[in-house]
Amino acid sequence: MNAKRDFDHLLAFAKDLIQENLGFYYDVNYGYFQPETHPVIDFIRLIGRRIQGQLMLMPALRGEIDQMERIFSDNLFFDEWAEVTLDGKSFHFLMKEIDNSSRSINLARDLVFPSPWIPRKLRDCLIRIGEGTLNGSWRQDQGHQVTLWLPLGISFVEGSGHHSITAGIAKGEGELYPTRVYDISAIYDHVYTDGKYYYRTHDHSIISDVHFVECAAIFEIGRIMTAQRIMF
């Protein structure tokens, strides 16, 4: 696989999608209407499905996953504690926490990255959670802690809910409210990627390799969304 080529193709498709999306459409029977979700958000969901599936299958493929080998946002993108600004700030301090009361995440639709690690727990959740099972339909509890990044609309599971959220995604049911919501738009003044590396903007030094070309593409699509004021 040529990662740089794939990155360029994904970015080109996203730009074309945004350019060709009129924002509203006309139907002879219904008049003018506007889609509920911008199609570039749907495209981000599509891009991330392979990575999401890979994360959810790891316990079944490899057995119990060591804590150090589990994949979180740092592995998908780059270390949020790495210094990225001229004055030494990291991604972590550039993210702006915002009110989460009006945001919800649909496990059947939205892009959520869990990191299950115990085969037995994943097995039991798939058996016991869901409509018609012993525990019934999927529902959020205190262990389901999820962080949402805007404007991208991607979420990362924190805490202990990785296995049950994986079950909800697999069964296509469940809605939850994120524990924390961050607007990451400020990062685009300080970091960019070409599909091979993440770089600091002020001196073009390398922050890290790109681990997943899909995530690099999602990151750069977020730059376009920020400029176009497109929000999840």
Secondary structure by P-SEA (a helix, b strand, c coil): ccaaaaaaaaaaaaaaaaaacccccccccccbbbbcccaaaaaaaaaaaaaaaaaaacccccccccccccccccccccccccccccccccccccccccccccbbbbcccbbbbbbbccaaaaaaaaaccccccccccccccccbbbbbbccccbbbbcccaaaaaaaaaaaccbbbbbccccccccccccccccccccccccccccccccccaaaaaaaaaaaaaaaacccc
